[in-house]
Amino acid sequence: MKMIKNLIIKNGHIVDPSSNLNGVMDVLIEDGKIVSMAKDMRVAAKRDDSEVLNVSGKKVFPGLIDMHTHIREPGREDEETIKTGSRAAAKGGFASICCMANTTPPVDNQGVVGFILSESRKVGLVNIYPIGAVTKGLRGDELAEIGELKRAGIVAISDDGNPIQNSEVMRRALEYSKMFGLPVISHCEDKFLSLDGVMNEGYISTLLGLRGIPSVSESVMVARDIQLAETTGSRLHIAHVTTAISISLIREAKKKGIRVTCEVTPHHFTLTEDSVKDFNTNAKMNPPLRTKDDIDALKEGLRDGTIDAIASDHAPHTENEKDVEFDNAPFGIIGLETSLSLAIMELVDKGILTLSQLVEKMSTNPAKILGLNKGYLKAGEDADITVVDLERKWVADKDRFESKSKNSPFIGWELKGMATEVIVGGKIIVRDGKII
């Protein structure tokens, strides 16, 4: 791919809440960096290494950041690879993604961190930031070498799908993470309460004869981790919140000044447990889809700032894995390619969030939480930019997904809003919705 040394993005409507920019401006990029932003910027004589990109009528965001994905490599390259995950991220409008530690082997040593960073550089599409394991082997008992992982390049620690049941281990993780300036990302689930559950506990689970996962299995651990964060003074980030009680607990913790942040996924603010009625395994996820009351609470949490970020929890599985009885299917869905559209349709179009607030939750805030020098458009900084056509309609066709896996409950949906161009480090990697 030819590197464009000089790029001018013309006539785009910039939305950057970090600098209160909200209007039509041009952006000049040179050697991968933003040089300046101004109205009606003059275009220099065209050279072989320069380009003018006219994005009139479109929105220009700081490069979107997905702080919660599962890329599967190393170990489960049949489900996803760094290359296919990068392509899915780019197609979905993301300039940067963070990959969780539950690979095989897990990200609990410097070697695996180095491998992920090296492979992502070879692919050369989006920025990939590894999240390290809290405990060795994700077993929940002995802390990983957090300092060594930080030096290798991780941006947070989490055992994610293996929630830490031992409160003393979680306390020590919070204390150690504070020493290294890392947030602990917690998958809040009491495994004893959710044991063998496959969907939300309630009327529908009873009707279908499926074992339920009660909402309290999440909220009881949210309460525990908030108290541990208060005790240690450490930074706690709660992944994929789903219940009204969890939102209430986090809201009160923030009022008390506890250092807690949280995220929500598009599938959890879009779908209810009703999506499981036909035993669709692509609607099986953990935490499970909840009730309409829970969705209303999530949207209010987004509106009032209790929820800081939107993340996909992209979790690929092969069709063979999902094409089994509901009880036996693995949890998780892909989400990198549908997240932006769902957020536009469910939140912006319905008046829950402004565009500026959406950018905060999909770029600015994830960067702040993880300490990344990203999430804003500023002279002298990396030119990571997502250009969005808010009106562009498209159909979620599994045969056109860039992800290696196809496990999405949104297959066949007509979606609105598309990242038409994605620029990473000054390099155009997506043009008119297609990866170059």
C-alpha angles and dihedrals in degrees: 000000000000112000113232105216095190124035131172117196104205132203098354123148103239118213112187115150093186090070099023092246114158114151147067113303140146123241123212116205125187127178092349096308133102107248102179146337123215144141118269094002113196115247115229122222108290116258131185091258097046136079139183113216112197110204099168112167093019133104122244115211133178105264109288118247125208107199097187122051138134111219095173097212121147102048109006103053088149088071101038141337133205088255097050092040090051091050091049090050093049092048089051093053100258121141092182135027135181118219122213125238101243097100124124105283094023124237093262099119140046094252095064091045090052092048093053093048093046094049093046090054090051091052089049101197120101129008110262121201118189122223112213129223121261093213135029111270089358086273096135098231113081123040118242119236093275096178092053091047090052091051089049091057113269119148100201141357128242141150086200109174089031101060114203106251096180109085093201091055090049091050092051090047090055092048094049094044090055090059090057099039095245129137119231111229109209128202096205110214133130100218092200091059095043096041111151092351117145105181141009113307112243145078095324094051089050091047092051095041092238124141110252135227107218119224089233089067086071102036096048089058092044087056092048095049093046090055091048090049089051091049094049100034088228132143114263124186117190114211127221101349113200112169136077091229092055091052091050092051093049092047091054092045091055091050088056091052096249111157098245130137131173145192138214130205126231092237091056094053093042108041133048131204087271087083088073095058093098091046091250104175089201086071092055112105141142118266086035129230108276137197134299089254089057091049090051089052091049091052092049089049089053091047096050096040098251088121109059104187146023115221131174102222083212103201114175123202129172121254090246090056092051096040094082138087112307093247092055100043119104121249120253147063136216115255114160094099098044104037099089095047093047091049091051093047099041101035113021099035091046094050097247094119135016118231089255091054090048090055089050091056097042100039121358099048097042088053091050094047092051097037094242121158088231140086100081142069112238137148112264095024132106113286099239106155138164118202114201133195102204094195100045110118125205139163122241098239113179091211089061098047113117090210114098089230125058103200101136129136088207096067108134095019119131105230131192128216125045138195098235096178131024122187122191119185090345093306119119105228098166124039123181090348095306128107112243 
